[in-house]
Amino acid sequence: MASAEWRQCFKSETSEGIYANLIRSVGDDFHSMFAFHFNLFVLRECGDPIVDTVDMALEMLSDNDLLPDVQKLAEEKSDAKAEEFRLKGNAFFKYKKNVKAIEEYNKSACYAVSKEKISLAIANRSAVFFEMRMFRECLGSIRMAREYGYPERLKEKLDRREANCKESLEEREPPRVGKFKPKIDLPVNEKIPFVAKCLALRHDRKYGRKIVTTKEIHAGTIIAIDEPFSKVLLGSTQYMRCATCLVEVPHLLFACNQCTQTMFCSQACQEEAMKDFHVIECPINGALFKLFDMGLRIVFRTVISAFLLFADPNTMAGAVMKIERERKNVFNFDWSGAVSAEQRYAPIHNMLTKEKKLKENSDFKNHVNTALIFNLLKNNSPEFSQRFLTSDKAEKFLKKIIFRYVVLCPMNAYSFDTIMENEHLDDFYYGGGMHGFRTLINHSCNPNICINTMGTRSVVMTVKKIVAGEQLFANYSCNFKYMERSMRQLVLHKQHDFHCECVACTKNFPMLPFLREPKTIPKVPLHATRAHCCSCRFDVKNATEGFYAVRKYLRKYGHRYPTSQICIAEEELKYCLDIMSGNVPLVLREKARLIEL
């Protein structure tokens, strides 16, 4: 295939496609390839290797006409498109694909220009909630539709739905049990109120930084609740969750007035977003969602959130020099009162413990992704460029900060998830973020803690007894219960650049289906959730009873590890906590309702 034909067939709006086209253009002839690798070698051996290589990537992207056209990638508001999405929602509603219908109606509201089109989309959303017997949500959407000026000619239909909804609410829907609000079960650290007082940071040669407990902690104890420095929604959930708090409240969502990619659940969330990130992202949101996967959007959000903390690039550069010199982390600061910009940023910047790794990074793809993000901020975000890119020195500083997080993100960003019950895992991941505390917890394929995400918060809970002096271990998506050792080692080396020597790896624990099941250990008490009929499966009261029953079970039999019963109990404890706190996606709740019919 000719080069031009190949480039055309591979043409893509994503960063992956742009990089592939760039490498293809370099490899069209021997001389270009030789010059490319020679230039890379020279740049890495002298000068400023990060900035110079990013500049080389920018020049190559420009020469090959591969810098993205943000205007072409933009998704402008349009009543015609809004109507198209509303009709698509009607089709989903007709065939009882209710969750997809809600998503399309919210998308319609995002694209709509006129208030009438917005009100029609939200009124249609209310009809779906009525069908799903979610009467409070239905009434909320009806109120919002009226606020946007629902047409008088259709008012009778909406009034009738509202009356039926109120009647059904009084007669059929039982009072809802309040969601569990997690809190730390032990005395908290006076200076770090989001972690238990018994947790401490230690260092050794094998692990580097590590978190240990100074007192014995029993299974089923919440020991920390961590908020991220930056967070983003997965693109597939942007019309079901608030862009700020990330909570799934589709009945409350209203659209940003300018862009078509963002919805908020309240005025407070909208104001927080504008302060923290949306003022920069709003004009280029269409390009962001098309160009970058969630990992690179976390990088983008982290970079702009960091810059927005400071008055100007010189102030930030000065703070960064101090941060890198002092090497402080979460445990070095007092978080009980007012928090400075430097304090908020330091734990994130210092995730990288070896600065030399940045200069040694030879993956040209990282430099290309840095160039793409830099181009967006410099040439397509006037708000950012006018405030922060006032000199050549400021531009070089930005390139280094972007590159830092392009390298850091794959190893230090964490995904947010809900209960997972089938093979379509993407249905239950809803976002990701960068955390100052959570990133200090090391990995084990046989973890002694679990981390439940609730909106933006990471709730850290023990699943095993942890004795005084013992280290906390989380799991980096490589649990021995579900993945055999050679595959775990391969994934961990590729994504996190280390060889795991946890007990599950050194003793080669069998996977869950092959674990022994001693008759001397009773079966796990599953009466709370999975053993129930569909109508009770996600009931908060049942889950609460189950949580305490499973916790009691683990505290009595948890030392009999690894056995099938104990591994199942650990998973059940996490499952119950998710249900208690309402971390069950609408798609699962609707699936349970339909099965029950």
KETOR-422988 format. One line per field, with one value per residue (C-alpha): residue number from 1; x, y, z; residue in one letter; chain. Coordinates in nm, 2 decimals. Layout:
% residues N
lumvo [NUM,...]
px [X,...]
py [Y,...]
pz [Z,...]
fise [A,...]
dodren [A,...]
% end
This chain:
% residues 597
lumvo [1,2,3,4,5,6,7,8,9,10,11,12,13,14,15,16,17,18,19,20,21,22,23,24,25,26,27,28,29,30,31,32,33,34,35,36,37,38,39,40,41,42,43,44,45,46,47,48,49,50,51,52,53,54,55,56,57,58,59,60,61,62,63,64,65,66,67,68,69,70,71,72,73,74,75,76,77,78,79,80,81,82,83,84,85,86,87,88,89,90,91,92,93,94,95,96,97,98,99,100,101,102,103,104,105,106,107,108,109,110,111,112,113,114,115,116,117,118,119,120,121,122,123,124,125,126,127,128,129,130,131,132,133,134,135,136,137,138,139,140,141,142,143,144,145,146,147,148,149,150,151,152,153,154,155,156,157,158,159,160,161,162,163,164,165,166,167,168,169,170,171,172,173,174,175,176,177,178,179,180,181,182,183,184,185,186,187,188,189,190,191,192,193,194,195,196,197,198,199,200,201,202,203,204,205,206,207,208,209,210,211,212,213,214,215,216,217,218,219,220,221,222,223,224,225,226,227,228,229,230,231,232,233,234,235,236,237,238,239,240,241,242,243,244,245,246,247,248,249,250,251,252,253,254,255,256,257,258,259,260,261,262,263,264,265,266,267,268,269,270,271,272,273,274,275,276,277,278,279,280,281,282,283,284,285,286,287,288,289,290,291,292,293,294,295,296,297,298,299,300,301,302,303,304,305,306,307,308,309,310,311,312,313,314,315,316,317,318,319,320,321,322,323,324,325,326,327,328,329,330,331,332,333,334,335,336,337,338,339,340,341,342,343,344,345,346,347,348,349,350,351,352,353,354,355,356,357,358,359,360,361,362,363,364,365,366,367,368,369,370,371,372,373,374,375,376,377,378,379,380,381,382,383,384,385,386,387,388,389,390,391,392,393,394,395,396,397,398,399,400,401,402,403,404,405,406,407,408,409,410,411,412,413,414,415,416,417,418,419,420,421,422,423,424,425,426,427,428,429,430,431,432,433,434,435,436,437,438,439,440,441,442,443,444,445,446,447,448,449,450,451,452,453,454,455,456,457,458,459,460,461,462,463,464,465,466,467,468,469,470,471,472,473,474,475,476,477,478,479,480,481,482,483,484,485,486,487,488,489,490,491,492,493,494,495,496,497,498,499,500,501,502,503,504,505,506,507,508,509,510,511,512,513,514,515,516,517,518,519,520,521,522,523,524,525,526,527,528,529,530,531,532,533,534,535,536,537,538,539,540,541,542,543,544,545,546,547,548,549,550,551,552,553,554,555,556,557,558,559,560,561,562,563,564,565,566,567,568,569,570,571,572,573,574,575,576,577,578,579,580,581,582,583,584,585,586,587,588,589,590,591,592,593,594,595,596,597]
px [0.00,0.13,0.24,-0.04,-0.30,-0.17,-0.17,-0.53,-0.67,-0.50,-0.60,-0.73,-0.84,-0.69,-0.34,-0.27,-0.35,-0.15,0.15,0.12,0.10,0.40,0.61,0.49,0.60,0.94,0.98,0.89,1.26,1.59,1.75,1.45,1.46,1.84,1.82,1.53,1.72,2.04,1.86,1.70,2.04,2.20,1.91,1.93,2.30,2.32,2.12,1.78,1.66,1.30,1.23,1.44,1.28,0.93,1.02,1.14,0.81,0.62,0.82,0.76,0.39,0.37,0.58,0.36,0.03,-0.06,-0.13,-0.50,-0.74,-0.94,-1.22,-1.29,-1.29,-1.52,-1.88,-2.09,-2.43,-2.71,-3.09,-3.08,-2.83,-3.02,-3.34,-3.14,-3.03,-3.37,-3.53,-3.25,-3.35,-3.71,-3.61,-3.41,-3.71,-3.95,-3.74,-3.70,-3.33,-3.40,-3.05,-2.94,-3.25,-3.16,-2.81,-2.93,-3.18,-2.91,-2.69,-2.97,-3.00,-2.62,-2.64,-2.96,-2.94,-3.30,-3.46,-3.75,-3.53,-3.36,-3.70,-3.82,-3.51,-3.55,-3.92,-3.85,-3.60,-3.87,-4.08,-3.80,-3.77,-4.14,-4.12,-3.83,-4.04,-3.79,-4.06,-3.86,-3.61,-3.91,-4.04,-3.70,-3.68,-4.03,-3.94,-3.63,-3.82,-4.06,-3.77,-3.64,-3.99,-4.16,-4.41,-4.76,-4.90,-4.76,-4.82,-5.12,-4.90,-4.64,-4.91,-5.06,-4.73,-4.66,-4.99,-4.94,-4.59,-4.71,-4.98,-4.74,-4.49,-4.75,-4.90,-4.61,-4.26,-4.14,-3.93,-3.56,-3.30,-3.03,-2.69,-2.41,-2.16,-1.82,-1.60,-1.27,-1.33,-1.02,-0.89,-0.78,-0.44,-0.49,-0.28,-0.40,-0.77,-0.83,-0.61,-0.61,-0.37,-0.20,-0.08,0.28,0.52,0.84,1.13,1.34,1.57,1.32,1.00,1.13,0.83,0.57,0.28,0.27,0.04,0.17,-0.12,-0.31,-0.61,-0.89,-1.05,-1.33,-1.19,-1.20,-0.86,-0.85,-1.07,-0.86,-0.97,-0.79,-0.59,-0.73,-1.00,-1.18,-1.49,-1.46,-1.60,-1.87,-2.02,-2.01,-2.39,-2.47,-2.25,-2.16,-1.83,-1.72,-1.83,-1.85,-2.17,-2.42,-2.73,-2.87,-3.20,-3.02,-2.78,-2.79,-2.56,-2.27,-2.39,-2.10,-1.97,-2.15,-1.94,-2.00,-2.29,-2.33,-2.56,-2.57,-2.47,-2.20,-2.04,-2.05,-1.88,-1.61,-1.55,-1.50,-1.25,-1.06,-1.05,-1.35,-1.25,-0.95,-1.12,-1.45,-1.34,-1.15,-1.36,-1.46,-1.09,-1.00,-1.25,-1.17,-0.79,-0.71,-0.80,-0.88,-0.51,-0.40,-0.71,-0.59,-0.25,-0.42,-0.64,-0.35,-0.14,-0.40,-0.52,-0.16,-0.11,-0.44,-0.32,-0.06,-0.07,0.17,0.44,0.73,0.55,0.48,0.84,0.98,0.74,0.85,1.21,1.14,0.91,1.18,1.44,1.24,1.08,0.77,0.46,0.12,0.27,0.49,0.21,-0.07,-0.40,-0.62,-0.65,-0.60,-0.40,-0.15,-0.11,0.24,0.10,-0.17,0.06,0.37,0.25,0.15,0.47,0.68,0.51,0.82,1.10,1.38,1.41,1.67,1.40,1.25,1.57,1.63,1.28,1.34,0.99,0.93,0.56,0.57,0.73,0.47,0.18,0.35,0.37,0.00,-0.11,0.13,-0.01,-0.37,-0.28,-0.06,-0.26,-0.61,-0.67,-0.65,-0.74,-0.44,-0.18,-0.24,-0.21,0.07,0.27,0.41,0.77,0.99,1.10,0.73,0.68,0.98,0.86,0.51,0.67,0.86,0.55,0.34,0.61,0.64,0.27,0.27,0.54,0.39,0.02,0.03,0.20,0.03,-0.32,-0.61,-0.94,-1.28,-1.52,-1.85,-1.97,-1.87,-2.09,-2.03,-1.76,-1.81,-1.58,-1.59,-1.95,-1.84,-1.53,-1.65,-1.33,-0.99,-0.76,-0.43,-0.41,-0.14,-0.21,-0.33,-0.02,0.20,0.04,0.25,0.12,0.07,-0.11,-0.24,-0.35,-0.45,-0.67,-0.93,-1.01,-1.37,-1.44,-1.74,-1.78,-1.43,-1.34,-1.12,-1.23,-0.94,-1.06,-0.87,-0.97,-0.72,-0.59,-0.28,-0.04,0.16,0.46,0.31,0.29,-0.04,-0.07,-0.32,-0.37,-0.28,-0.54,-0.33,-0.50,-0.38,-0.75,-0.81,-0.47,-0.20,0.15,0.34,0.07,0.07,0.45,0.43,0.16,0.33,0.66,0.51,0.29,0.47,0.83,0.89,0.91,0.65,0.78,0.47,0.37,0.12,0.40,0.68,0.45,0.26,-0.09,-0.34,-0.62,-0.96,-1.13,-0.84,-0.80,-0.87,-1.20,-1.15,-1.47,-1.36,-1.44,-1.81,-1.95,-1.94,-2.26,-2.40,-2.75,-2.69,-2.65,-2.59,-2.81,-3.11,-3.37,-3.32,-3.55,-3.34,-3.00,-2.90,-3.09,-2.89,-3.04,-2.96,-2.61,-2.55,-2.65,-2.43,-2.13,-2.13,-2.19,-1.90,-1.67,-1.74,-1.67,-1.33,-1.23,-1.29,-1.16,-0.94,-0.62,-0.71,-0.56,-0.55,-0.87,-1.16,-1.40,-1.18,-1.10,-1.48,-1.55,-1.29,-1.47,-1.81,-1.70,-1.60,-1.93,-2.14,-1.96,-2.03,-2.40,-2.42,-2.28,-2.49,-2.20,-2.42,-2.45,-2.80,-2.75,-2.72,-3.02,-3.23,-3.12,-3.23,-3.57,-3.63,-3.54,-3.79,-4.08]
py [0.00,0.35,0.57,0.83,0.55,0.39,0.72,0.80,0.45,0.48,0.84,0.88,1.16,0.99,1.04,0.67,0.72,1.05,0.87,0.58,0.81,1.00,0.69,0.57,0.89,0.87,0.51,0.59,0.58,0.47,0.81,0.96,0.68,0.71,1.08,1.04,0.80,1.00,1.32,1.13,1.01,1.36,1.52,1.26,1.30,1.68,2.00,1.97,1.62,1.65,2.00,1.94,1.61,1.75,2.04,1.78,1.60,1.93,2.01,1.66,1.68,2.01,1.91,1.60,1.80,1.59,1.86,1.82,2.08,2.16,2.34,2.03,1.82,2.05,1.94,2.25,2.28,2.23,2.19,1.96,1.73,1.76,1.63,1.35,1.23,1.27,1.05,0.80,0.80,0.74,0.43,0.30,0.37,0.19,-0.13,-0.09,-0.01,0.25,0.34,0.40,0.61,0.83,0.87,0.99,1.23,1.39,1.41,1.58,1.83,1.90,1.96,2.17,2.55,2.65,2.61,2.43,2.15,2.12,2.10,1.83,1.61,1.64,1.57,1.26,1.17,1.19,0.94,0.68,0.73,0.67,0.35,0.24,0.32,0.58,0.82,1.08,1.10,1.14,1.43,1.60,1.58,1.71,2.02,2.08,2.05,2.32,2.54,2.53,2.64,2.32,2.40,2.49,2.27,1.96,2.07,1.83,1.52,1.64,1.73,1.38,1.21,1.42,1.33,0.96,0.98,1.14,0.88,0.60,0.74,0.75,0.41,0.19,0.31,0.23,0.49,0.47,0.37,0.64,0.55,0.46,0.75,0.60,0.73,0.62,0.36,0.44,0.76,0.99,1.16,1.52,1.67,1.43,1.39,1.16,0.88,0.68,0.78,0.44,0.47,0.59,0.63,0.43,0.37,0.06,-0.05,-0.31,-0.10,0.26,0.44,0.23,0.27,0.06,0.04,0.10,-0.09,-0.41,-0.35,-0.61,-0.70,-0.48,-0.16,0.17,0.33,0.62,0.82,0.99,1.26,1.29,1.59,1.56,1.34,1.29,1.10,0.81,0.93,0.67,0.80,1.18,1.20,0.99,1.14,1.49,1.61,1.75,1.50,1.20,1.08,0.90,1.12,1.14,1.29,1.60,1.66,1.98,2.09,2.33,2.64,2.64,2.28,1.96,1.72,1.83,1.80,1.91,1.80,2.13,2.49,2.43,2.16,2.39,2.67,2.43,2.29,2.64,2.72,2.39,2.30,2.37,2.73,2.58,2.27,2.40,2.55,2.24,1.96,1.81,1.77,1.63,1.35,1.26,1.28,1.13,0.82,0.85,0.83,1.13,1.32,1.26,1.40,1.71,1.77,1.72,1.97,2.25,2.18,2.23,2.55,2.70,2.67,2.94,3.30,3.26,3.02,3.19,3.14,2.78,2.72,2.85,2.63,2.33,2.39,2.39,2.08,1.88,1.99,1.90,1.58,1.62,1.39,1.38,1.28,1.59,1.85,1.96,1.91,2.01,2.38,2.60,2.43,2.63,2.58,2.43,2.19,2.06,2.01,1.87,1.51,1.48,1.62,1.40,1.08,1.03,0.94,0.93,1.24,1.06,0.83,1.13,1.21,0.84,0.79,0.70,0.63,0.88,0.82,1.00,1.30,1.30,1.29,1.58,1.78,1.72,1.84,2.14,2.23,2.23,2.45,2.70,2.73,2.65,2.76,3.14,3.14,2.92,3.06,3.43,3.36,3.10,3.10,3.45,3.36,3.10,3.00,2.94,2.72,2.51,2.47,2.36,2.10,1.95,1.94,1.77,1.51,1.44,1.33,1.15,0.93,0.91,0.86,0.49,0.39,0.63,0.71,0.50,0.41,0.46,0.16,0.03,-0.32,-0.55,-0.84,-0.94,-0.96,-0.60,-0.44,-0.10,-0.07,-0.04,0.19,0.55,0.76,0.80,1.03,1.11,1.07,1.19,0.93,0.63,0.63,0.56,0.22,-0.06,-0.36,-0.72,-0.99,-1.09,-0.75,-0.69,-0.39,-0.30,0.04,0.12,0.43,0.64,0.93,1.09,0.94,0.63,0.44,0.23,-0.08,-0.37,-0.72,-0.91,-0.86,-0.64,-0.66,-0.38,-0.30,-0.47,-0.29,-0.20,-0.36,-0.27,-0.45,-0.30,-0.50,-0.82,-1.03,-1.39,-1.50,-1.41,-1.41,-1.67,-1.57,-1.54,-1.31,-1.10,-1.06,-0.96,-0.70,-0.55,-0.53,-0.36,-0.11,-0.05,-0.16,-0.40,-0.77,-0.87,-1.08,-1.10,-1.42,-1.51,-1.50,-1.66,-1.95,-1.94,-1.95,-2.12,-1.91,-1.90,-2.19,-2.42,-2.31,-2.57,-2.56,-2.71,-2.86,-2.72,-2.37,-2.29,-2.13,-1.76,-1.59,-1.46,-1.39,-1.02,-0.98,-1.25,-1.51,-1.28,-1.24,-0.96,-0.72,-0.74,-0.78,-0.42,-0.34,-0.12,-0.28,-0.64,-0.53,-0.37,-0.69,-0.88,-0.65,-0.71,-1.08,-1.12,-0.90,-1.11,-1.42,-1.29,-1.18,-1.54,-1.74,-1.50,-1.66,-1.97,-1.82,-1.89,-2.09,-2.06,-1.95,-1.67,-1.53,-1.53,-1.35,-1.08,-1.01,-1.02,-0.76,-0.52,-0.60,-0.52,-0.19,-0.09,-0.16,0.01,0.33,0.33,0.24,0.03,0.16,0.23,-0.03,-0.31,-0.18,-0.17,-0.52,-0.66,-0.48,-0.62,-0.98,-0.94,-0.85]
pz [0.00,-0.09,0.20,0.14,0.12,0.44,0.63,0.51,0.62,0.95,1.01,1.36,1.59,1.89,2.03,1.95,1.59,1.56,1.71,1.48,1.18,1.29,1.33,1.00,0.83,0.99,0.86,0.50,0.41,0.56,0.57,0.76,1.01,1.06,1.11,1.36,1.58,1.56,1.67,1.96,2.07,2.05,2.24,2.52,2.56,2.58,2.65,2.81,2.69,2.80,2.65,2.34,2.26,2.31,2.08,1.82,1.85,1.80,1.49,1.35,1.42,1.25,0.95,0.89,0.94,1.24,1.50,1.57,1.45,1.77,1.57,1.37,1.69,1.87,1.94,1.90,2.06,1.81,1.85,1.55,1.71,2.04,1.87,1.71,2.05,2.20,1.93,1.99,2.35,2.25,2.06,2.36,2.58,2.35,2.38,2.76,2.74,3.01,3.12,2.77,2.71,3.01,2.88,2.54,2.69,2.90,2.60,2.42,2.70,2.66,2.29,2.30,2.24,2.31,2.66,2.50,2.36,2.70,2.87,2.63,2.69,3.07,3.06,2.85,3.12,3.38,3.19,3.21,3.58,3.62,3.42,3.64,3.95,4.07,4.16,4.35,4.06,3.82,4.02,4.03,3.65,3.61,3.83,3.62,3.29,3.41,3.52,3.16,3.03,2.93,2.65,2.75,2.46,2.63,2.99,3.04,2.98,3.23,3.49,3.45,3.50,3.81,3.96,3.89,4.03,4.36,4.39,4.33,4.57,4.85,4.78,4.66,4.72,5.07,5.26,5.16,5.40,5.42,5.26,5.49,5.53,5.58,5.86,6.01,6.28,6.49,6.65,6.37,6.33,6.46,6.19,5.91,5.99,5.69,5.82,6.14,6.41,6.41,6.05,6.00,5.71,5.72,5.47,5.39,5.11,4.97,4.95,4.98,5.13,5.30,5.54,5.85,6.15,6.50,6.66,6.57,6.34,6.29,5.96,5.85,5.99,5.79,5.84,5.59,5.35,5.08,4.84,4.51,4.40,4.05,3.90,3.57,3.44,3.20,2.87,2.87,3.19,3.12,3.07,3.38,3.64,3.77,3.63,3.97,4.24,4.00,4.17,3.95,3.98,3.63,3.75,3.88,3.59,3.39,3.11,3.10,2.91,2.67,2.60,2.52,2.73,3.08,3.33,3.69,3.97,4.15,4.14,4.40,4.18,3.87,4.06,4.20,3.85,3.71,3.98,3.96,3.59,3.37,3.29,3.10,2.96,2.85,2.51,2.42,2.58,2.24,2.15,2.49,2.48,2.12,2.15,2.48,2.68,3.05,3.15,2.94,3.05,3.41,3.31,3.15,3.45,3.70,3.51,3.49,3.85,3.96,3.77,3.88,4.24,4.18,4.08,3.79,3.65,3.84,4.17,4.08,3.96,4.29,4.48,4.28,4.35,4.72,4.69,4.51,4.76,5.07,4.93,5.15,5.13,5.30,5.64,5.65,5.66,5.89,5.71,6.00,5.91,5.61,5.33,5.11,4.74,4.79,5.05,4.83,4.54,4.71,4.77,4.40,4.26,4.49,4.38,4.17,4.42,4.16,3.94,3.73,3.59,3.40,3.21,3.14,3.00,2.63,2.52,2.23,2.26,2.60,2.43,2.16,2.41,2.60,2.27,2.20,2.55,2.53,2.19,2.32,2.62,2.42,2.10,2.19,2.55,2.57,2.94,3.02,2.77,2.86,3.23,3.24,2.91,2.93,2.84,2.68,3.03,3.13,2.82,2.90,3.26,3.14,2.91,3.20,3.42,3.15,3.08,3.45,3.46,3.13,3.28,3.63,3.55,3.43,3.76,4.00,3.88,4.02,3.86,4.03,4.01,4.13,4.20,3.91,3.82,3.46,3.20,3.07,3.32,3.14,3.25,3.61,3.58,3.59,3.64,3.78,3.97,4.14,4.52,4.76,5.04,4.84,4.62,4.92,4.98,4.82,4.62,4.71,4.51,4.85,4.99,5.35,5.27,5.00,4.86,4.78,4.57,4.65,4.42,4.44,4.78,4.83,5.15,5.28,5.48,5.62,5.50,5.72,6.07,6.05,6.35,6.49,6.27,5.97,5.63,5.45,5.11,4.84,4.51,4.17,3.98,4.00,4.27,4.29,4.32,3.96,3.78,3.78,3.89,3.55,3.42,3.73,3.72,3.35,3.41,3.72,3.54,3.24,3.42,3.75,3.68,3.97,4.04,4.31,4.60,4.80,4.98,4.71,4.45,4.66,4.76,4.43,4.58,4.36,4.20,4.38,4.19,4.30,4.66,4.93,5.12,5.46,5.62,5.95,5.83,5.79,5.47,5.43,5.55,5.21,5.34,5.29,4.92,4.66,4.84,4.81,4.54,4.29,4.47,4.79,4.63,4.66,4.97,5.21,5.52,5.41,5.30,5.65,5.83,5.59,5.64,6.02,5.98,5.73,5.94,6.25,6.04,5.92,6.26,6.38,6.09,5.89,6.02,5.81,5.49,5.20,5.18,4.95,5.23,5.36,5.01,4.93,5.26,5.19,4.85,5.02,5.28,5.00,4.81,5.12,5.18,4.82,4.86,5.20,5.05,4.74,4.51,4.28,3.92,3.78,3.51,3.77,3.97,3.65,3.55,3.89,3.86,3.51,3.62,3.91,3.68]
fise [M,A,S,A,E,W,R,Q,C,F,K,S,E,T,S,E,G,I,Y,A,N,L,I,R,S,V,G,D,D,F,H,S,M,F,A,F,H,F,N,L,F,V,L,R,E,C,G,D,P,I,V,D,T,V,D,M,A,L,E,M,L,S,D,N,D,L,L,P,D,V,Q,K,L,A,E,E,K,S,D,A,K,A,E,E,F,R,L,K,G,N,A,F,F,K,Y,K,K,N,V,K,A,I,E,E,Y,N,K,S,A,C,Y,A,V,S,K,E,K,I,S,L,A,I,A,N,R,S,A,V,F,F,E,M,R,M,F,R,E,C,L,G,S,I,R,M,A,R,E,Y,G,Y,P,E,R,L,K,E,K,L,D,R,R,E,A,N,C,K,E,S,L,E,E,R,E,P,P,R,V,G,K,F,K,P,K,I,D,L,P,V,N,E,K,I,P,F,V,A,K,C,L,A,L,R,H,D,R,K,Y,G,R,K,I,V,T,T,K,E,I,H,A,G,T,I,I,A,I,D,E,P,F,S,K,V,L,L,G,S,T,Q,Y,M,R,C,A,T,C,L,V,E,V,P,H,L,L,F,A,C,N,Q,C,T,Q,T,M,F,C,S,Q,A,C,Q,E,E,A,M,K,D,F,H,V,I,E,C,P,I,N,G,A,L,F,K,L,F,D,M,G,L,R,I,V,F,R,T,V,I,S,A,F,L,L,F,A,D,P,N,T,M,A,G,A,V,M,K,I,E,R,E,R,K,N,V,F,N,F,D,W,S,G,A,V,S,A,E,Q,R,Y,A,P,I,H,N,M,L,T,K,E,K,K,L,K,E,N,S,D,F,K,N,H,V,N,T,A,L,I,F,N,L,L,K,N,N,S,P,E,F,S,Q,R,F,L,T,S,D,K,A,E,K,F,L,K,K,I,I,F,R,Y,V,V,L,C,P,M,N,A,Y,S,F,D,T,I,M,E,N,E,H,L,D,D,F,Y,Y,G,G,G,M,H,G,F,R,T,L,I,N,H,S,C,N,P,N,I,C,I,N,T,M,G,T,R,S,V,V,M,T,V,K,K,I,V,A,G,E,Q,L,F,A,N,Y,S,C,N,F,K,Y,M,E,R,S,M,R,Q,L,V,L,H,K,Q,H,D,F,H,C,E,C,V,A,C,T,K,N,F,P,M,L,P,F,L,R,E,P,K,T,I,P,K,V,P,L,H,A,T,R,A,H,C,C,S,C,R,F,D,V,K,N,A,T,E,G,F,Y,A,V,R,K,Y,L,R,K,Y,G,H,R,Y,P,T,S,Q,I,C,I,A,E,E,E,L,K,Y,C,L,D,I,M,S,G,N,V,P,L,V,L,R,E,K,A,R,L,I,E,L]
dodren [A,A,A,A,A,A,A,A,A,A,A,A,A,A,A,A,A,A,A,A,A,A,A,A,A,A,A,A,A,A,A,A,A,A,A,A,A,A,A,A,A,A,A,A,A,A,A,A,A,A,A,A,A,A,A,A,A,A,A,A,A,A,A,A,A,A,A,A,A,A,A,A,A,A,A,A,A,A,A,A,A,A,A,A,A,A,A,A,A,A,A,A,A,A,A,A,A,A,A,A,A,A,A,A,A,A,A,A,A,A,A,A,A,A,A,A,A,A,A,A,A,A,A,A,A,A,A,A,A,A,A,A,A,A,A,A,A,A,A,A,A,A,A,A,A,A,A,A,A,A,A,A,A,A,A,A,A,A,A,A,A,A,A,A,A,A,A,A,A,A,A,A,A,A,A,A,A,A,A,A,A,A,A,A,A,A,A,A,A,A,A,A,A,A,A,A,A,A,A,A,A,A,A,A,A,A,A,A,A,A,A,A,A,A,A,A,A,A,A,A,A,A,A,A,A,A,A,A,A,A,A,A,A,A,A,A,A,A,A,A,A,A,A,A,A,A,A,A,A,A,A,A,A,A,A,A,A,A,A,A,A,A,A,A,A,A,A,A,A,A,A,A,A,A,A,A,A,A,A,A,A,A,A,A,A,A,A,A,A,A,A,A,A,A,A,A,A,A,A,A,A,A,A,A,A,A,A,A,A,A,A,A,A,A,A,A,A,A,A,A,A,A,A,A,A,A,A,A,A,A,A,A,A,A,A,A,A,A,A,A,A,A,A,A,A,A,A,A,A,A,A,A,A,A,A,A,A,A,A,A,A,A,A,A,A,A,A,A,A,A,A,A,A,A,A,A,A,A,A,A,A,A,A,A,A,A,A,A,A,A,A,A,A,A,A,A,A,A,A,A,A,A,A,A,A,A,A,A,A,A,A,A,A,A,A,A,A,A,A,A,A,A,A,A,A,A,A,A,A,A,A,A,A,A,A,A,A,A,A,A,A,A,A,A,A,A,A,A,A,A,A,A,A,A,A,A,A,A,A,A,A,A,A,A,A,A,A,A,A,A,A,A,A,A,A,A,A,A,A,A,A,A,A,A,A,A,A,A,A,A,A,A,A,A,A,A,A,A,A,A,A,A,A,A,A,A,A,A,A,A,A,A,A,A,A,A,A,A,A,A,A,A,A,A,A,A,A,A,A,A,A,A,A,A,A,A,A,A,A,A,A,A,A,A,A,A,A,A,A,A,A,A,A,A,A,A,A,A,A,A,A,A,A,A,A,A,A,A,A,A,A,A,A,A,A,A,A,A,A,A,A,A,A,A,A,A,A,A,A,A,A,A,A,A,A,A,A]
% end
